[in-house]
C-alpha cells in the first residue's frame, strides 16, 4: 500500500462529508445549482465584518516595517495582549498575554494542546455527538479517545457518565460549546459541576485532568443567551478557538489557545505548548492575520441572520414531523432520523437533492446534521423538497 495502513483506515472512517461534497458536485452538474440543497459543510456564507476590511486596507496601504518577518513562537505580543484582555473581561480573572498562544486555527490549537499534555496510551474523553476530527487529533499524539454520551434527549453534559468513564489514564476531557453538531450551549452550572469533578479527582490522588474547551462558535449564540467563560468554573481548563466562524475567516486559519491563569501548572504548560507549537511545524499563526485580529476581538459577524435561518428551518421541519433539539448557538441542527438507519435516510434525502451528513459521522447513529450557514434562499428553495422527503420517510407533520 502506498500510504500507511492507519491513514488508509482513518480516511475510510472520516469520509462522510467528503462523500457528500462529491455527490453534491455530481448533482449540481446534472440538475443545476439552484436545484441542489447542500447542507453538508460548516463553511460560513456571510462575509467578514466591515471592521475587518478596514483593518486589511489600512495594513495594505500603510504596511508596518517588518510586518511579515518571524515573530515569537507564541505570537505577536500585541495580539496576545488583545486576546488576554478580552478573556480577562469575560472571566473576571487576571489573564495575561503569557497565557495565550496564537495558532493556526482551532485545529492547530487542539493539536498543540494534545501534543503538550499526552503521554502514549493516555485517554481523552470526547462527548458524543462530537466533531469527527477529535479522534484523529488525539491519535496524532499517541492518545486514546474514549467516547461518552451526553444526555440523549437534551445533548447536555452527563456528569455521572463522565465520572464513570474516568480512569487512572484519563488525561483530558474535550468539550465543545456551542456544540458541533448539536448547537447546544453547556450552562454555567453543568460546567461548574464538571470543574468540581476534576478538582475532586486531583485533590484525592494528585491526578491532573485538563478540560479542553473548543469554542469556535462562542460568539454565535441566540435568544440573548451567553456562552459561559470556563475559566472561573474549571480550574484546569484550556480554551482553544478560532476566528473561522465569529469573523467568517475559515480560510485564514487564525486562532489561539489560552490557559487558565488559576492552574498551578500554567507556566510549565505554556512552556510546553510554545515548544509544541514550534516543533509541530505550524511554527506561527499567519503574521498578517495576527495583526488584523488584534483589533477585532470585540467584532463579530451578524448573528441575527443565522438566528433567522435557524428559526425558519426549525419551525418548517418541526411542522413536517422532524424531531430536534432547538440549538442555542452555532449553525447546525441535529434532528432524529425518521429511519432507523441514519445512513439510509441521508441516501433517501439525496433522491430529493438534499445533502446531509449522517449522525454516524459524529459518533451518534440515529441522527443527521444540517449545516444552515447557507444563503437563506437555499433554505427557502429546499422546503418543498424537505416536505416530499418527510412524506417518503413516513412522517406525518
N, C-alpha and C positions, 0 to 999 in steps of 0.2 A: 504494500500500500504506500502511496506517495506521501501520505501525511500520517501523523501519529494516530494510533487506534483511539486514544482518548478524545482527540479533537474530532475524529470522524463520528464517534459516539455522541459527543456534545452537539455537533451540527444536526444530527438526526433528531435530537431532543428539543432543539430550540428553533425549529423551522416553521412554526405556525404562522407567525407574522410575515415571514419571507414568502411562504406559500401563498398567503392571502394577497400579498402585494403582486406576485407574479400572476395570480388568477385575475386580479383587478386589471392588470395591463392587457391581458388577453380579452377580457370582456369589453374594456374601453375601445379596443381596436375593432371589435366585432359590432358593438351596439352604439358606440359614441359615448363621449364623456358624460353628457347630461343624463344618460340612461343607466349609469352605474353609480351605486351609492356606497362609497368606500368609507367605512368606519373603523379601519384597522390600526392606523398609526396615530400615536400621540404627538403629532407634528403641528404646532400651533399655526392656525390660519391667519391670525392677526399680525399686524406689523409692530415693531418695537415702538415704545412711546416717543413722542416728539423730542423729549429731552435727550434721548439717545442720538437722534440725528443732529441736533445742535452741537452736542459734545464732539461727535465724529467730525463734523465740518470744521469746528474750531481747531481740533488737532491736525486735521489735514491742511488747513490754511496757515496755521501757526505752529509748526512742529517744534517740540521741545528738543533741545540739544541732547543727543544720545538716547532718545526715547526708544530705540529699537535694540539697544545693547542688552547684554546679560544683566540679570539682577540677582539679588539674594535668592537662594533656593526657596525660601518661604514666600517670596513675592515682594512687590514694592511696599515699602513701609507706609506710604500714604494710603494705599488701597487697603491694606490690612487694618490700619487705624480706622478708616471709614467703616469697615465691616464691624470691627470691635465696638465702635461707638453705637452702632445700631443694635447689636446684640446686648450691650450694656443697658440701653434704654428699655429693651423688651424684657430683659431678665431681672433688672434691678441689681445686678452683680457687677463687680469690677472687672469686666472682660477687657483685655488689652490686646494690642497687636501681637504680643508674644504668644498668644493662644490661638492665632489664626494663620493658616497657610492657604495661599491661593493655588488652585488646582485646575486641571483640565476637566472641568465639569464635575458633576456628582459621581459619575462612574470612576473618574480618576481619583476623586477623594476617597471613595469606598475602597478602592484597591490600595491606596496609601495606608489607610487605617488598618485594613486587614493584614497587610504585609508587616506593619509595625507591631501588631499585638499577637499574631497567631504563631504558636509552635505546631509542628506537624502532628496531625491527629486531633487537635483541639476542635471543639464544637462551637458552631454559631447557630443559635435558634432563629429561624425565619418563620414569619407568621402567615399562614395561608388564609386568603389568597395573597400571593406575593409576586413581585416583579421577577420574571424568569431568570434574568441575568445574575441575580443574587447567588444562585448555586454555583455558577461558573466563576464568579469573582472569589468566592470562598475557596473553591478548588484551586484557583490560581496560586494560593499561598499555603497550600497543604492542609487546609481546614476541612471540616466535615459539616455539611448543612444538616440541621435537624428541623423537620417541619412540625409546627404546632398550629393547630387550627385556632382562629379567632371564633367568637360566637357565631354559629352558622345562621342565625336569624338576623343579627344586627351587624355582624362583622366587627364588633368591638373586642377589645382585649379580653382574653380569658385568663385572668391572673392565676387561677388554680391550675389550669392546664400547663401554663408556662412553668409554674413551680414544680409540677410533677416531671417535667422534661429536663430539669436541671440535673447535671451530673458533675462529678469532680473534673470532667474535661470541658465543661461549658466555659467558654471564654467571652462570649458576647451574645447579646440579643439585638437583632436588627429589626427596627420598626420603620414604618413609612406613614406619615400623616400630614395632610390628607393623603389617603391611600391610593396607590395604583395597584389594582384595578377598581376598587370599590367606591372611592370618593369619600369614605367616612373620615371624620376627624376624631382622634382619640381625646376624650375630655381630660381636664386637669386632674380630676380625682383618680381616674384609672392610671394615669402616668405617675401620680404620687404613690399609688399602691405598688406599681412596678419598681419605683425607686426604693420603697421600703423593703421590698422583697430582696433586691440585690444587696442592699445595705445590710440586711439581716444575715445573709449568707457570708458576706465579707467579715462582719463582726464575729460570727460564730466560728469560722475556721480560716480566716485570712484569705479566702478565695475571692479575688477581684473579678467581677463580671462587668464588662462595659455594656452600656446601652447606646447603640449607634442609631441616631435618628436621621433618616433620609428625608429631606424636606424640600425638594424642588417645587412643590406645589403650595408652600406655606402661605403665600400671599394670595392664593386663589381660593377664597372662602366665601360662602354665600349666606344670605339671610342675616347679615350682621354678626355672624359667628367669627370668633378669633381662634387661631391655632395657638395653643399654649406653648410658651417657651419652655423647653425641657430642662434647662439648667437649674432653676430653683427646685425642681421636682425630683430629679435623679442626679445624685452627686457624681456618679461615674459615667457621665454622658458625654457624647461627642456628636456634634451636628455636622452632617455632610449635605451639601446642597449645590445648586447651580442656578444660573440665570436663564436657563433654557426656556422656562415657562413664564416666570413673572415678568421678564423683559423680552420674551419671544426671540431669544438668541440661541436656539438649539445648535445651529451650525458653527457657532463661535467657540463652543467648548470652554466656557468660563464658569468657574465655581470656586468653592472653598470648603475647608474643614475648620472647625473651631472646637477646642477642648474646654470643658467646664473648668473655670478657674478654681473651683472648690475641690477638685481632685487632689489628693495628697501626692499623686504621681504625675501631675500635669507637666512638670518641667522635663522629666525623663521621657514621657510620652511624646512631647513636642520635639525633643532632640531626635528620637527615633523616627518620627513622622517626616521631619525635614530630610533626614538621610534617605528614607524610603522614597520620598518624592523625587529625589535625585537619581537614585540607582534604578528605579523602575523604568527610567527613560522618558518619563513625562517632562523631566527637568524643571520646567516652569510653566505656569499658565501663560497664554499669549500676552506679550507686552502691551500691545495696543488695547486689547480688551480690558486688561487690568486698569489701565489709565482711564478708560471710559467708565467702567462700572463704579469706580471710586466715588464719582459724583452722582450716582444713580441709585444709591442704597434706599432712598425713600420713594423711588419711582416704580410704576407698575403698568402693565397693560390694562385695558378696560375690562374689569371683572364683570360688569353688568351684561356685556354681550355674551359671555359664557353662561351666566345665570339664565339669560333668556333662552338660550339653546337647551340648557338642562330642563327648564320648565316646559318647553314645547315638547321635547321628547318624552319626558316622564308622564305628562298628562295624556299625550296621544297614545303611548304604548300601554299605559295602565288601562285606558278605556278599551283597548283591544284585548285585554286579558293577561298581559305580561305582568309578572310579579317582580318587584325590585325594591331595594332599599334606596330611599332618596339620598343622593350624595350631598355631603356638606361642603365639598370643595373639589379641587382638581377638575378634570373634564372628561370623566368616564362614568358610564353606567355599567352595572354588573348584574343583569337580570337572571332569574332562574331560566333554565332551558325548558321549553314546553315538552321536549322529547327527553326520554331518559338519558340518551347518549347525546351530549352536547356537540360532539363532532358531527354526528348525523344532522343535528339541527343547523349547524353552520353550513353544511353542504346543501341542505334544503334552502337556506337563505340565498345561496349563490344562484339557485334557479330563478330567484326573484331579483337578481342583480344587486343583492345586498351583501356586502363583505364585512364579516365579523371575525373575532378571534375566539376560539372555544376556551372555556374555563380551564380545561385540562392544561392549557399552556401556562396557567398561573397557579398550578397545583390545586385547582378547585374544579374537578369534574362536576357537571350538572348545572353550570352557569355559562354565560358568554359575556364578552366585553364589547362595549360600544365606545369608541373614542369620538366625542362630539365636538372636537376642536376643528370643525369644518365650517365652510360657509353656510349661513342659515338657509340659503336656497337649496343646498344639498339635502338638508333635513326636510324641508318642505316638499321637495320633489319626491323624496323617498316614502312619504307617508302612505300613498296608495299601495306601494309595494309591500310595506310593512303590514298593511291590512290584509292583503292577499296571503302573505306568509303566515300570519296569525291564524287565518281560517284553515289553511292547509295543515298547520301544526295542531289543529284541534282546539284552539282557543275560542271561547265564546264571550267576546267582550260586550 
